[in-house]
Amino acid sequence: MTDVNLPPSSRTVLALLDEGGAMTHKEIVKKSNLAPRTVRYALKKLKENQLIIEKFNFRDARQIIYQNRETQMVTA
């Protein structure tokens, strides 16, 4: 991970995305046992620090898929 100062919730979400791959907000909430609002804040902080990317969900256009940026670079 980088030297960015992240809140504990952001670190938890980033670790979850490292382990589980790309996930929706709902999946992250379910697997992390964090409140939905906390997950939104964590994702916002991770996006601000350019540690994750957002992908369009073709199965359900209402949802966004979040993925660790480093994972994306390795698979590309």
mmCIF file as gemmi writes it, N, C-alpha and C atoms, coordinates in Angstrom:
data_model
loop_
_atom_site.group_PDB
_atom_site.id
_atom_site.type_symbol
_atom_site.label_atom_id
_atom_site.label_alt_id
_atom_site.label_comp_id
_atom_site.label_asym_id
_atom_site.label_entity_id
_atom_site.label_seq_id
_atom_site.pdbx_PDB_ins_code
_atom_site.Cartn_x
_atom_site.Cartn_y
_atom_site.Cartn_z
_atom_site.occupancy
_atom_site.B_iso_or_equiv
_atom_site.pdbx_formal_charge
_atom_site.auth_seq_id
_atom_site.auth_asym_id
_atom_site.pdbx_PDB_model_num
ATOM 1 N N . MET Axp A 1 ? 0.845 -1.179 0 1 0 ? 1 A 1
ATOM 2 C CA . MET Axp A 1 ? 0 0 0 1 0 ? 1 A 1
ATOM 3 C C . MET Axp A 1 ? 0.89 1.242 0 1 0 ? 1 A 1
ATOM 4 N N . THR Axp A 2 ? 0.315 2.373 -0.313 1 0 ? 2 A 1
ATOM 5 C CA . THR Axp A 2 ? 1.076 3.611 -0.384 1 0 ? 2 A 1
ATOM 6 C C . THR Axp A 2 ? 1.174 4.276 0.985 1 0 ? 2 A 1
ATOM 7 N N . ASP Axp A 3 ? 1.918 5.394 1.042 1 0 ? 3 A 1
ATOM 8 C CA . ASP Axp A 3 ? 2.134 6.111 2.295 1 0 ? 3 A 1
ATOM 9 C C . ASP Axp A 3 ? 1.025 7.119 2.598 1 0 ? 3 A 1
ATOM 10 N N . VAL Axp A 4 ? -0.069 7.078 1.9 1 0 ? 4 A 1
ATOM 11 C CA . VAL Axp A 4 ? -1.171 8.011 2.08 1 0 ? 4 A 1
ATOM 12 C C . VAL Axp A 4 ? -1.809 7.776 3.454 1 0 ? 4 A 1
ATOM 13 N N . ASN Axp A 5 ? -2.145 8.867 4.139 1 0 ? 5 A 1
ATOM 14 C CA . ASN Axp A 5 ? -2.792 8.782 5.446 1 0 ? 5 A 1
ATOM 15 C C . ASN Axp A 5 ? -4.284 8.563 5.239 1 0 ? 5 A 1
ATOM 16 N N . LEU Axp A 6 ? -4.744 7.322 5.429 1 0 ? 6 A 1
ATOM 17 C CA . LEU Axp A 6 ? -6.142 6.965 5.217 1 0 ? 6 A 1
ATOM 18 C C . LEU Axp A 6 ? -6.814 6.621 6.535 1 0 ? 6 A 1
ATOM 19 N N . PRO Axp A 7 ? -8.132 6.905 6.634 1 0 ? 7 A 1
ATOM 20 C CA . PRO Axp A 7 ? -8.868 6.475 7.828 1 0 ? 7 A 1
ATOM 21 C C . PRO Axp A 7 ? -8.958 4.943 7.863 1 0 ? 7 A 1
ATOM 22 N N . PRO Axp A 8 ? -9.191 4.375 9.029 1 0 ? 8 A 1
ATOM 23 C CA . PRO Axp A 8 ? -9.269 2.912 9.15 1 0 ? 8 A 1
ATOM 24 C C . PRO Axp A 8 ? -10.303 2.275 8.219 1 0 ? 8 A 1
ATOM 25 N N . SER Axp A 9 ? -11.423 2.947 8.023 1 0 ? 9 A 1
ATOM 26 C CA . SER Axp A 9 ? -12.456 2.381 7.142 1 0 ? 9 A 1
ATOM 27 C C . SER Axp A 9 ? -11.957 2.27 5.708 1 0 ? 9 A 1
ATOM 28 N N . SER Axp A 10 ? -11.194 3.248 5.251 1 0 ? 10 A 1
ATOM 29 C CA . SER Axp A 10 ? -10.647 3.207 3.891 1 0 ? 10 A 1
ATOM 30 C C . SER Axp A 10 ? -9.626 2.085 3.75 1 0 ? 10 A 1
ATOM 31 N N . ARG Axp A 11 ? -8.841 1.89 4.784 1 0 ? 11 A 1
ATOM 32 C CA . ARG Axp A 11 ? -7.863 0.79 4.763 1 0 ? 11 A 1
ATOM 33 C C . ARG Axp A 11 ? -8.567 -0.563 4.702 1 0 ? 11 A 1
ATOM 34 N N . THR Axp A 12 ? -9.664 -0.679 5.448 1 0 ? 12 A 1
ATOM 35 C CA . THR Axp A 12 ? -10.447 -1.916 5.449 1 0 ? 12 A 1
ATOM 36 C C . THR Axp A 12 ? -11.022 -2.186 4.064 1 0 ? 12 A 1
ATOM 37 N N . VAL Axp A 13 ? -11.612 -1.173 3.456 1 0 ? 13 A 1
ATOM 38 C CA . VAL Axp A 13 ? -12.214 -1.328 2.135 1 0 ? 13 A 1
ATOM 39 C C . VAL Axp A 13 ? -11.146 -1.657 1.095 1 0 ? 13 A 1
ATOM 40 N N . LEU Axp A 14 ? -9.998 -0.998 1.158 1 0 ? 14 A 1
ATOM 41 C CA . LEU Axp A 14 ? -8.918 -1.267 0.209 1 0 ? 14 A 1
ATOM 42 C C . LEU Axp A 14 ? -8.406 -2.701 0.354 1 0 ? 14 A 1
ATOM 43 N N . ALA Axp A 15 ? -8.272 -3.168 1.579 1 0 ? 15 A 1
ATOM 44 C CA . ALA Axp A 15 ? -7.833 -4.547 1.809 1 0 ? 15 A 1
ATOM 45 C C . ALA Axp A 15 ? -8.871 -5.533 1.268 1 0 ? 15 A 1
ATOM 46 N N . LEU Axp A 16 ? -10.137 -5.207 1.44 1 0 ? 16 A 1
ATOM 47 C CA . LEU Axp A 16 ? -11.212 -6.057 0.939 1 0 ? 16 A 1
ATOM 48 C C . LEU Axp A 16 ? -11.18 -6.135 -0.584 1 0 ? 16 A 1
ATOM 49 N N . LEU Axp A 17 ? -10.94 -5.004 -1.242 1 0 ? 17 A 1
ATOM 50 C CA . LEU Axp A 17 ? -10.851 -4.985 -2.7 1 0 ? 17 A 1
ATOM 51 C C . LEU Axp A 17 ? -9.602 -5.727 -3.182 1 0 ? 17 A 1
ATOM 52 N N . ASP Axp A 18 ? -8.523 -5.682 -2.4 1 0 ? 18 A 1
ATOM 53 C CA . ASP Axp A 18 ? -7.318 -6.444 -2.721 1 0 ? 18 A 1
ATOM 54 C C . ASP Axp A 18 ? -7.612 -7.941 -2.719 1 0 ? 18 A 1
ATOM 55 N N . GLU Axp A 19 ? -8.307 -8.38 -1.685 1 0 ? 19 A 1
ATOM 56 C CA . GLU Axp A 19 ? -8.595 -9.805 -1.519 1 0 ? 19 A 1
ATOM 57 C C . GLU Axp A 19 ? -9.686 -10.301 -2.46 1 0 ? 19 A 1
ATOM 58 N N . GLY Axp A 20 ? -10.767 -9.557 -2.545 1 0 ? 20 A 1
ATOM 59 C CA . GLY Axp A 20 ? -11.95 -10.042 -3.247 1 0 ? 20 A 1
ATOM 60 C C . GLY Axp A 20 ? -12.119 -9.565 -4.676 1 0 ? 20 A 1
ATOM 61 N N . GLY Axp A 21 ? -11.265 -8.668 -5.135 1 0 ? 21 A 1
ATOM 62 C CA . GLY Axp A 21 ? -11.41 -8.142 -6.483 1 0 ? 21 A 1
ATOM 63 C C . GLY Axp A 21 ? -12.476 -7.058 -6.558 1 0 ? 21 A 1
ATOM 64 N N . ALA Axp A 22 ? -12.992 -6.838 -7.741 1 0 ? 22 A 1
ATOM 65 C CA . ALA Axp A 22 ? -13.97 -5.779 -7.979 1 0 ? 22 A 1
ATOM 66 C C . ALA Axp A 22 ? -15.296 -6.094 -7.287 1 0 ? 22 A 1
ATOM 67 N N . MET Axp A 23 ? -15.894 -5.063 -6.666 1 0 ? 23 A 1
ATOM 68 C CA . MET Axp A 23 ? -17.165 -5.224 -5.94 1 0 ? 23 A 1
ATOM 69 C C . MET Axp A 23 ? -18.014 -3.973 -6.062 1 0 ? 23 A 1
ATOM 70 N N . THR Axp A 24 ? -19.304 -4.165 -5.852 1 0 ? 24 A 1
ATOM 71 C CA . THR Axp A 24 ? -20.221 -3.034 -5.779 1 0 ? 24 A 1
ATOM 72 C C . THR Axp A 24 ? -20.229 -2.502 -4.344 1 0 ? 24 A 1
ATOM 73 N N . HIS Axp A 25 ? -20.84 -1.339 -4.172 1 0 ? 25 A 1
ATOM 74 C CA . HIS Axp A 25 ? -20.977 -0.74 -2.835 1 0 ? 25 A 1
ATOM 75 C C . HIS Axp A 25 ? -21.697 -1.709 -1.902 1 0 ? 25 A 1
ATOM 76 N N . LYS Axp A 26 ? -22.761 -2.299 -2.392 1 0 ? 26 A 1
ATOM 77 C CA . LYS Axp A 26 ? -23.561 -3.214 -1.579 1 0 ? 26 A 1
ATOM 78 C C . LYS Axp A 26 ? -22.74 -4.431 -1.131 1 0 ? 26 A 1
ATOM 79 N N . GLU Axp A 27 ? -21.925 -4.969 -2.016 1 0 ? 27 A 1
ATOM 80 C CA . GLU Axp A 27 ? -21.084 -6.122 -1.671 1 0 ? 27 A 1
ATOM 81 C C . GLU Axp A 27 ? -20.03 -5.74 -0.627 1 0 ? 27 A 1
ATOM 82 N N . ILE Axp A 28 ? -19.469 -4.544 -0.774 1 0 ? 28 A 1
ATOM 83 C CA . ILE Axp A 28 ? -18.467 -4.075 0.189 1 0 ? 28 A 1
ATOM 84 C C . ILE Axp A 28 ? -19.093 -3.925 1.57 1 0 ? 28 A 1
ATOM 85 N N . VAL Axp A 29 ? -20.296 -3.346 1.637 1 0 ? 29 A 1
ATOM 86 C CA . VAL Axp A 29 ? -21.001 -3.187 2.913 1 0 ? 29 A 1
ATOM 87 C C . VAL Axp A 29 ? -21.232 -4.548 3.554 1 0 ? 29 A 1
ATOM 88 N N . LYS Axp A 30 ? -21.691 -5.505 2.763 1 0 ? 30 A 1
ATOM 89 C CA . LYS Axp A 30 ? -22 -6.834 3.27 1 0 ? 30 A 1
ATOM 90 C C . LYS Axp A 30 ? -20.753 -7.548 3.801 1 0 ? 30 A 1
ATOM 91 N N . LYS Axp A 31 ? -19.655 -7.48 3.065 1 0 ? 31 A 1
ATOM 92 C CA . LYS Axp A 31 ? -18.447 -8.212 3.453 1 0 ? 31 A 1
ATOM 93 C C . LYS Axp A 31 ? -17.626 -7.513 4.538 1 0 ? 31 A 1
ATOM 94 N N . SER Axp A 32 ? -17.742 -6.195 4.631 1 0 ? 32 A 1
ATOM 95 C CA . SER Axp A 32 ? -16.932 -5.453 5.601 1 0 ? 32 A 1
ATOM 96 C C . SER Axp A 32 ? -17.629 -5.25 6.94 1 0 ? 32 A 1
ATOM 97 N N . ASN Axp A 33 ? -18.952 -5.425 6.96 1 0 ? 33 A 1
ATOM 98 C CA . ASN Axp A 33 ? -19.759 -5.151 8.162 1 0 ? 33 A 1
ATOM 99 C C . ASN Axp A 33 ? -19.659 -3.687 8.599 1 0 ? 33 A 1
ATOM 100 N N . LEU Axp A 34 ? -19.363 -2.801 7.668 1 0 ? 34 A 1
ATOM 101 C CA . LEU Axp A 34 ? -19.361 -1.362 7.932 1 0 ? 34 A 1
ATOM 102 C C . LEU Axp A 34 ? -20.706 -0.779 7.496 1 0 ? 34 A 1
ATOM 103 N N . ALA Axp A 35 ? -21.06 0.358 8.055 1 0 ? 35 A 1
ATOM 104 C CA . ALA Axp A 35 ? -22.302 1.036 7.676 1 0 ? 35 A 1
ATOM 105 C C . ALA Axp A 35 ? -22.183 1.554 6.241 1 0 ? 35 A 1
ATOM 106 N N . PRO Axp A 36 ? -23.29 1.586 5.491 1 0 ? 36 A 1
ATOM 107 C CA . PRO Axp A 36 ? -23.246 2.076 4.106 1 0 ? 36 A 1
ATOM 108 C C . PRO Axp A 36 ? -22.631 3.472 3.976 1 0 ? 36 A 1
ATOM 109 N N . ARG Axp A 37 ? -22.967 4.359 4.909 1 0 ? 37 A 1
ATOM 110 C CA . ARG Axp A 37 ? -22.414 5.714 4.863 1 0 ? 37 A 1
ATOM 111 C C . ARG Axp A 37 ? -20.901 5.7 5.074 1 0 ? 37 A 1
ATOM 112 N N . THR Axp A 38 ? -20.422 4.839 5.956 1 0 ? 38 A 1
ATOM 113 C CA . THR Axp A 38 ? -18.989 4.707 6.211 1 0 ? 38 A 1
ATOM 114 C C . THR Axp A 38 ? -18.268 4.19 4.974 1 0 ? 38 A 1
ATOM 115 N N . VAL Axp A 39 ? -18.877 3.237 4.288 1 0 ? 39 A 1
ATOM 116 C CA . VAL Axp A 39 ? -18.28 2.698 3.061 1 0 ? 39 A 1
ATOM 117 C C . VAL Axp A 39 ? -18.235 3.775 1.98 1 0 ? 39 A 1
ATOM 118 N N . ARG Axp A 40 ? -19.289 4.577 1.865 1 0 ? 40 A 1
ATOM 119 C CA . ARG Axp A 40 ? -19.283 5.674 0.879 1 0 ? 40 A 1
ATOM 120 C C . ARG Axp A 40 ? -18.15 6.648 1.164 1 0 ? 40 A 1
ATOM 121 N N . TYR Axp A 41 ? -17.959 6.977 2.443 1 0 ? 41 A 1
ATOM 122 C CA . TYR Axp A 41 ? -16.881 7.89 2.828 1 0 ? 41 A 1
ATOM 123 C C . TYR Axp A 41 ? -15.518 7.265 2.512 1 0 ? 41 A 1
ATOM 124 N N . ALA Axp A 42 ? -15.365 5.986 2.817 1 0 ? 42 A 1
ATOM 125 C CA . ALA Axp A 42 ? -14.103 5.289 2.549 1 0 ? 42 A 1
ATOM 126 C C . ALA Axp A 42 ? -13.807 5.27 1.051 1 0 ? 42 A 1
ATOM 127 N N . LEU Axp A 43 ? -14.819 4.99 0.247 1 0 ? 43 A 1
ATOM 128 C CA . LEU Axp A 43 ? -14.637 4.972 -1.21 1 0 ? 43 A 1
ATOM 129 C C . LEU Axp A 43 ? -14.281 6.363 -1.73 1 0 ? 43 A 1
ATOM 130 N N . LYS Axp A 44 ? -14.906 7.383 -1.153 1 0 ? 44 A 1
ATOM 131 C CA . LYS Axp A 44 ? -14.599 8.763 -1.554 1 0 ? 44 A 1
ATOM 132 C C . LYS Axp A 44 ? -13.132 9.087 -1.289 1 0 ? 44 A 1
ATOM 133 N N . LYS Axp A 45 ? -12.643 8.719 -0.1 1 0 ? 45 A 1
ATOM 134 C CA . LYS Axp A 45 ? -11.24 8.97 0.247 1 0 ? 45 A 1
ATOM 135 C C . LYS Axp A 45 ? -10.291 8.182 -0.666 1 0 ? 45 A 1
ATOM 136 N N . LEU Axp A 46 ? -10.639 6.956 -0.971 1 0 ? 46 A 1
ATOM 137 C CA . LEU Axp A 46 ? -9.8 6.134 -1.85 1 0 ? 46 A 1
ATOM 138 C C . LEU Axp A 46 ? -9.768 6.713 -3.268 1 0 ? 46 A 1
ATOM 139 N N . LYS Axp A 47 ? -10.916 7.229 -3.728 1 0 ? 47 A 1
ATOM 140 C CA . LYS Axp A 47 ? -10.958 7.867 -5.054 1 0 ? 47 A 1
ATOM 141 C C . LYS Axp A 47 ? -10.137 9.143 -5.078 1 0 ? 47 A 1
ATOM 142 N N . GLU Axp A 48 ? -10.236 9.942 -4.019 1 0 ? 48 A 1
ATOM 143 C CA . GLU Axp A 48 ? -9.475 11.195 -3.933 1 0 ? 48 A 1
ATOM 144 C C . GLU Axp A 48 ? -7.969 10.937 -4.007 1 0 ? 48 A 1
ATOM 145 N N . ASN Axp A 49 ? -7.54 9.819 -3.444 1 0 ? 49 A 1
ATOM 146 C CA . ASN Axp A 49 ? -6.123 9.459 -3.451 1 0 ? 49 A 1
ATOM 147 C C . ASN Axp A 49 ? -5.754 8.577 -4.636 1 0 ? 49 A 1
ATOM 148 N N . GLN Axp A 50 ? -6.695 8.414 -5.553 1 0 ? 50 A 1
ATOM 149 C CA . GLN Axp A 50 ? -6.503 7.642 -6.786 1 0 ? 50 A 1
ATOM 150 C C . GLN Axp A 50 ? -6.009 6.221 -6.519 1 0 ? 50 A 1
ATOM 151 N N . LEU Axp A 51 ? -6.583 5.588 -5.503 1 0 ? 51 A 1
ATOM 152 C CA . LEU Axp A 51 ? -6.211 4.219 -5.16 1 0 ? 51 A 1
ATOM 153 C C . LEU Axp A 51 ? -7.193 3.192 -5.724 1 0 ? 51 A 1
ATOM 154 N N . ILE Axp A 52 ? -8.375 3.661 -6.138 1 0 ? 52 A 1
ATOM 155 C CA . ILE Axp A 52 ? -9.364 2.763 -6.737 1 0 ? 52 A 1
ATOM 156 C C . ILE Axp A 52 ? -9.89 3.374 -8.029 1 0 ? 52 A 1
ATOM 157 N N . ILE Axp A 53 ? -10.522 2.533 -8.831 1 0 ? 53 A 1
ATOM 158 C CA . ILE Axp A 53 ? -11.191 3.009 -10.035 1 0 ? 53 A 1
ATOM 159 C C . ILE Axp A 53 ? -12.649 2.57 -9.988 1 0 ? 53 A 1
ATOM 160 N N . GLU Axp A 54 ? -13.488 3.305 -10.701 1 0 ? 54 A 1
ATOM 161 C CA . GLU Axp A 54 ? -14.902 2.964 -10.822 1 0 ? 54 A 1
ATOM 162 C C . GLU Axp A 54 ? -15.136 2.402 -12.209 1 0 ? 54 A 1
ATOM 163 N N . LYS Axp A 55 ? -15.926 1.338 -12.27 1 0 ? 55 A 1
ATOM 164 C CA . LYS Axp A 55 ? -16.28 0.733 -13.555 1 0 ? 55 A 1
ATOM 165 C C . LYS Axp A 55 ? -17.795 0.713 -13.688 1 0 ? 55 A 1
ATOM 166 N N . PHE Axp A 56 ? -18.251 0.76 -14.918 1 0 ? 56 A 1
ATOM 167 C CA . PHE Axp A 56 ? -19.682 0.677 -15.198 1 0 ? 56 A 1
ATOM 168 C C . PHE Axp A 56 ? -20.125 -0.769 -15.033 1 0 ? 56 A 1
ATOM 169 N N . ASN Axp A 57 ? -21.237 -0.989 -14.361 1 0 ? 57 A 1
ATOM 170 C CA . ASN Axp A 57 ? -21.78 -2.327 -14.174 1 0 ? 57 A 1
ATOM 171 C C . ASN Axp A 57 ? -22.778 -2.598 -15.287 1 0 ? 57 A 1
ATOM 172 N N . PHE Axp A 58 ? -22.424 -3.467 -16.215 1 0 ? 58 A 1
ATOM 173 C CA . PHE Axp A 58 ? -23.29 -3.754 -17.357 1 0 ? 58 A 1
ATOM 174 C C . PHE Axp A 58 ? -24.505 -4.593 -16.969 1 0 ? 58 A 1
ATOM 175 N N . ARG Axp A 59 ? -24.417 -5.349 -15.873 1 0 ? 59 A 1
ATOM 176 C CA . ARG Axp A 59 ? -25.557 -6.147 -15.42 1 0 ? 59 A 1
ATOM 177 C C . ARG Axp A 59 ? -26.628 -5.286 -14.761 1 0 ? 59 A 1
ATOM 178 N N . ASP Axp A 60 ? -26.194 -4.221 -14.078 1 0 ? 60 A 1
ATOM 179 C CA . ASP Axp A 60 ? -27.131 -3.331 -13.389 1 0 ? 60 A 1
ATOM 180 C C . ASP Axp A 60 ? -26.574 -1.914 -13.457 1 0 ? 60 A 1
ATOM 181 N N . ALA Axp A 61 ? -27.097 -1.117 -14.351 1 0 ? 61 A 1
ATOM 182 C CA . ALA Axp A 61 ? -26.573 0.228 -14.607 1 0 ? 61 A 1
ATOM 183 C C . ALA Axp A 61 ? -26.722 1.161 -13.399 1 0 ? 61 A 1
ATOM 184 N N . ARG Axp A 62 ? -27.516 0.77 -12.415 1 0 ? 62 A 1
ATOM 185 C CA . ARG Axp A 62 ? -27.682 1.613 -11.224 1 0 ? 62 A 1
ATOM 186 C C . ARG Axp A 62 ? -26.505 1.492 -10.266 1 0 ? 62 A 1
ATOM 187 N N . GLN Axp A 63 ? -25.688 0.465 -10.445 1 0 ? 63 A 1
ATOM 188 C CA . GLN Axp A 63 ? -24.581 0.222 -9.527 1 0 ? 63 A 1
ATOM 189 C C . GLN Axp A 63 ? -23.236 0.47 -10.204 1 0 ? 63 A 1
ATOM 190 N N . ILE Axp A 64 ? -22.277 0.861 -9.401 1 0 ? 64 A 1
ATOM 191 C CA . ILE Axp A 64 ? -20.904 1.073 -9.869 1 0 ? 64 A 1
ATOM 192 C C . ILE Axp A 64 ? -20.038 -0.012 -9.261 1 0 ? 64 A 1
ATOM 193 N N . ILE Axp A 65 ? -19.097 -0.506 -10.032 1 0 ? 65 A 1
ATOM 194 C CA . ILE Axp A 65 ? -18.158 -1.508 -9.534 1 0 ? 65 A 1
ATOM 195 C C . ILE Axp A 65 ? -16.863 -0.794 -9.169 1 0 ? 65 A 1
ATOM 196 N N . TYR Axp A 66 ? -16.351 -1.074 -7.986 1 0 ? 66 A 1
ATOM 197 C CA . TYR Axp A 66 ? -15.107 -0.475 -7.503 1 0 ? 66 A 1
ATOM 198 C C . TYR Axp A 66 ? -14.006 -1.514 -7.547 1 0 ? 66 A 1
ATOM 199 N N . GLN Axp A 67 ? -12.825 -1.074 -7.965 1 0 ? 67 A 1
ATOM 200 C CA . GLN Axp A 67 ? -11.692 -1.984 -8.065 1 0 ? 67 A 1
ATOM 201 C C . GLN Axp A 67 ? -10.422 -1.27 -7.644 1 0 ? 67 A 1
ATOM 202 N N . ASN Axp A 68 ? -9.527 -2.011 -7.011 1 0 ? 68 A 1
ATOM 203 C CA . ASN Axp A 68 ? -8.228 -1.477 -6.618 1 0 ? 68 A 1
ATOM 204 C C . ASN Axp A 68 ? -7.451 -1.117 -7.881 1 0 ? 68 A 1
ATOM 205 N N . ARG Axp A 69 ? -6.894 0.079 -7.936 1 0 ? 69 A 1
ATOM 206 C CA . ARG Axp A 69 ? -6.148 0.548 -9.115 1 0 ? 69 A 1
ATOM 207 C C . ARG Axp A 69 ? -4.935 -0.345 -9.4 1 0 ? 69 A 1
ATOM 208 N N . GLU Axp A 70 ? -4.254 -0.806 -8.357 1 0 ? 70 A 1
ATOM 209 C CA . GLU Axp A 70 ? -3.073 -1.649 -8.545 1 0 ? 70 A 1
ATOM 210 C C . GLU Axp A 70 ? -3.432 -2.976 -9.178 1 0 ? 70 A 1
ATOM 211 N N . THR Axp A 71 ? -4.575 -3.545 -8.814 1 0 ? 71 A 1
ATOM 212 C CA . THR Axp A 71 ? -5.051 -4.778 -9.421 1 0 ? 71 A 1
ATOM 213 C C . THR Axp A 71 ? -5.306 -4.573 -10.893 1 0 ? 71 A 1
ATOM 214 N N . GLN Axp A 72 ? -5.878 -3.435 -11.246 1 0 ? 72 A 1
ATOM 215 C CA . GLN Axp A 72 ? -6.16 -3.102 -12.646 1 0 ? 72 A 1
ATOM 216 C C . GLN Axp A 72 ? -4.869 -3.044 -13.452 1 0 ? 72 A 1
ATOM 217 N N . MET Axp A 73 ? -3.813 -2.467 -12.894 1 0 ? 73 A 1
ATOM 218 C CA . MET Axp A 73 ? -2.55 -2.342 -13.607 1 0 ? 73 A 1
ATOM 219 C C . MET Axp A 73 ? -1.9 -3.699 -13.843 1 0 ? 73 A 1
ATOM 220 N N . VAL Axp A 74 ? -2.04 -4.599 -12.892 1 0 ? 74 A 1
ATOM 221 C CA . VAL Axp A 74 ? -1.433 -5.921 -13.009 1 0 ? 74 A 1
ATOM 222 C C . VAL Axp A 74 ? -2.132 -6.748 -14.088 1 0 ? 74 A 1
ATOM 223 N N . THR Axp A 75 ? -3.476 -6.661 -14.147 1 0 ? 75 A 1
ATOM 224 C CA . THR Axp A 75 ? -4.226 -7.451 -15.109 1 0 ? 75 A 1
ATOM 225 C C . THR Axp A 75 ? -4.2 -6.871 -16.513 1 0 ? 75 A 1
ATOM 226 N N . ALA Axp A 76 ? -3.896 -5.587 -16.638 1 0 ? 76 A 1
ATOM 227 C CA . ALA Axp A 76 ? -3.916 -4.944 -17.956 1 0 ? 76 A 1
ATOM 228 C C . ALA Axp A 76 ? -2.68 -5.29 -18.776 1 0 ? 76 A 1
